[in-house]
Amino acid sequence: MKGKLTKKIIGTSERPRLSVFRSCGHIYAQVIDDEKGCTIASASNFTKKGSKKLSNDVESAKKVGEEIAKRCIAAKVTKVVFDRGSYLYHGRVAALAEAARAAGLNF
């Protein structure tokens, strides 16, 4: 199912792809330019060993959305295409997207 959806969503230099990966313990987001094949920005709620553990809930997904938007704006990217993968637009995925929109990304 993911192949059908991702095949249609392609990031360009002017509108890179905001890809979301959700696991049981963490949520990750990265902005990808598919034409150049490079990652422009990334953020997650994963921390290095020994630091404060972040929870895996809607609040941490909102923080990841704000962080990815901040990093995109620093890289001079304001327009993106949202790629939710095979995940439903619900819960943590929706919270990340709404927080990124509120922080200044357009999609």
C-alpha positions in Angstrom: 0.0 0.0 0.0 2.8 2.4 0.8 4.3 1.9 -2.7 1.1 3.2 -4.3 1.0 6.3 -2.3 4.7 7.2 -2.3 4.9 6.6 -6.1 2.6 9.6 -6.6 4.3 11.9 -4.1 7.6 13.3 -5.4 9.6 16.1 -3.8 11.2 18.7 -6.1 13.8 21.4 -5.3 11.1 24.0 -4.9 8.6 21.7 -3.0 10.5 18.9 -1.2 8.7 16.0 0.4 8.0 15.9 4.2 8.2 12.2 5.0 6.9 10.8 8.3 7.9 7.5 9.9 6.1 6.3 13.0 7.3 3.4 15.1 6.1 2.1 18.4 8.6 4.1 20.4 9.4 7.1 18.3 8.3 9.4 15.4 10.6 10.8 12.8 10.2 13.4 10.1 12.6 14.4 7.3 12.4 16.7 4.3 13.7 15.1 1.1 14.6 16.6 -2.3 14.0 13.6 -4.6 15.5 15.3 -7.6 18.9 15.6 -5.9 18.4 12.6 -3.7 19.3 14.4 -0.5 17.8 15.1 2.9 17.4 18.8 3.7 16.3 18.6 7.3 15.3 16.0 9.8 13.8 15.8 13.3 12.6 13.1 15.7 11.8 12.5 19.4 14.7 10.1 19.6 17.4 11.2 22.0 20.9 10.0 22.7 21.5 7.4 25.4 21.7 8.9 28.9 19.6 12.0 28.2 16.0 12.6 29.2 13.6 10.1 27.6 10.9 11.6 25.5 7.4 10.1 25.5 5.8 8.8 22.4 2.5 10.6 22.3 0.7 13.4 20.5 2.6 16.1 22.5 6.0 14.8 21.4 4.7 14.6 17.8 3.8 18.3 18.0 7.3 19.1 19.2 8.8 17.2 16.3 6.5 19.1 13.9 7.6 22.4 15.3 11.3 21.4 15.1 11.1 20.2 11.5 9.4 23.5 10.5 12.1 25.5 12.3 14.9 23.6 10.6 13.1 23.9 7.2 12.7 27.6 7.5 16.4 27.9 8.5 17.2 26.0 5.2 15.0 28.5 3.3 12.2 25.9 2.6 8.7 27.0 3.2 6.6 24.9 0.8 6.6 21.1 1.1 4.6 18.1 0.0 3.3 15.9 2.9 4.0 12.2 2.6 2.3 10.3 5.4 3.5 6.9 4.0 1.0 4.1 4.8 -0.1 5.7 8.0 -3.6 7.2 8.4 -3.8 11.0 8.9 -4.8 10.6 12.5 -3.2 10.9 16.0 0.5 11.5 16.0 0.8 11.9 12.2 -1.9 14.5 12.2 -0.4 16.3 15.2 3.0 16.5 13.6 1.5 17.9 10.4 -0.7 20.5 12.1 2.2 21.7 14.3 4.4 22.0 11.2 1.7 24.1 9.5 1.3 26.3 12.6 5.1 26.9 12.7 5.2 28.2 9.2 5.4 25.3 6.6 2.9 25.4 3.7 1.4 22.1 2.4 
